[in-house]
Amino acid sequence: MDLQDQLKNLFPDHVSEDISEEKTSKDKGLWLQDDPILCKYEKRKGKPITILEGYTGADEDFKKLAKELKQKLSVGGSFKDDKIIIQGDYRDKIMQILLDKGFNVKRVGG
């Protein structure tokens, strides 16, 4: 008699559930968090940039997300200090891409 049978004998009314290990997005297996990702707009040296911060998952997932955003928007950018920096003001497009992936996004600033 294995452990499952013993548990069924002890708790006959219990209904087993499938427990998912993590909440992930459907595309790339990125960690979806409950807290929103902050999408900011700044100007550095007179040039506009979009900054994404507040991701609590693994750094590798955030780097994959940065690479995918840069490819979809055909712009440059980088990943530094747990922030994604995208060249140009692409807040609306980035927020729509992240919402389609299932992320909660919050726009900061104007």
Phi and psi in degrees as a GROMACS rama.xvg file:
@    title "Ramachandran Plot"
@    xaxis  label "Phi"
@    yaxis  label "Psi"
@TYPE xy
-89.6204  -179.393  ASP-2
-64.1088  -38.0386  LEU-3
-62.2995  -42.3203  GLN-4
-66.0305  -39.0179  ASP-5
-63.9607  -41.0251  GLN-6
-66.424  -37.5772  LEU-7
-64.5531  -36.7325  LYS-8
-68.9363  -37.4049  ASN-9
-73.8829  -38.5045  LEU-10
-127.044  79.5168  PHE-11
-69.3019  -23.8154  PRO-12
-88.1761  -6.55775  ASP-13
-71.7606  135.599  HIS-14
-107.859  120.751  VAL-15
-74.2435  146.94  SER-16
-119.881  151.764  GLU-17
-83.329  121.517  ASP-18
-99.9901  119.233  ILE-19
-81.3929  139.236  SER-20
-68.972  -47.0108  GLU-21
-142.827  157.169  GLU-22
-88.3822  115.012  LYS-23
-124.919  158.09  THR-24
-76.5834  159.434  SER-25
-74.864  -22.6634  LYS-26
-80.194  -70.9815  ASP-27
-111.268  3.89218  LYS-28
75.735  30.0547  GLY-29
-80.1972  146.784  LEU-30
-70.459  125.839  TRP-31
-98.4036  128.321  LEU-32
-106.064  162.778  GLN-33
-80.6791  -35.5047  ASP-34
-74.039  146.071  ASP-35
-74.5714  151.383  PRO-36
-84.9902  131.023  ILE-37
-87.2782  130.527  LEU-38
-114.517  109.533  CYS-39
-113.261  159.21  LYS-40
-121.865  132.278  TYR-41
-140.763  164.306  GLU-42
-119.487  126.926  LYS-43
-122.475  123.11  ARG-44
54.7366  36.3349  LYS-45
82.2239  -0.872974  GLY-46
-111.774  139.063  LYS-47
-76.9972  142.886  PRO-48
-138.313  155.648  ILE-49
-113.9  131.061  THR-50
-117.565  130.423  ILE-51
-112.027  127.886  LEU-52
-147.567  165.911  GLU-53
101.495  12.7696  GLY-54
-82.2498  130.754  TYR-55
-104.36  1.94048  THR-56
-81.1242  -163.897  GLY-57
-71.3454  149.847  ALA-58
-62.1022  -35.9716  ASP-59
-62.6741  -38.2112  GLU-60
-65.328  -41.2481  ASP-61
-67.3789  -35.3346  PHE-62
-66.9793  -39.9567  LYS-63
-63.146  -41.0411  LYS-64
-63.7862  -41.0337  LEU-65
-61.5662  -44.8699  ALA-66
-63.0613  -42.4995  LYS-67
-65.739  -41.2987  GLU-68
-63.4286  -42.6696  LEU-69
-63.7526  -38.5359  LYS-70
-69.8401  -42.5194  GLN-71
-66.5585  -35.5311  LYS-72
-90.9153  -10.6291  LEU-73
56.1676  48.4209  SER-74
-132.957  169.757  VAL-75
-89.7665  167.186  GLY-76
174.458  -176.326  GLY-77
-155.111  170.472  SER-78
-121.808  112.695  PHE-79
-140.986  139.43  LYS-80
51.0794  45.8863  ASP-81
59.5783  31.5601  ASP-82
-134.019  144.224  LYS-83
-99.7814  126.352  ILE-84
-114.109  118.104  ILE-85
-111.044  132.606  ILE-86
-74.5506  123.698  GLN-87
105.277  168.313  GLY-88
-95.7779  93.2901  ASP-89
-120.737  32.7239  TYR-90
-57.8874  -46.9318  ARG-91
-63.744  -44.5367  ASP-92
-66.779  -42.9121  LYS-93
-64.7017  -42.9756  ILE-94
-62.9097  -38.8914  MET-95
-67.2365  -40.4885  GLN-96
-62.6541  -45.037  ILE-97
-67.902  -37.2376  LEU-98
-65.3829  -38.3516  LEU-99
-64.2965  -30.9648  ASP-100
-78.7474  -14.2277  LYS-101
105.104  6.86732  GLY-102
-80.0949  154.635  PHE-103
-96.0565  121.809  ASN-104
-122.88  139.781  VAL-105
-124.716  129.616  LYS-106
-86.8508  127.472  ARG-107
-111.082  131.458  VAL-108
92.8676  -172.255  GLY-109
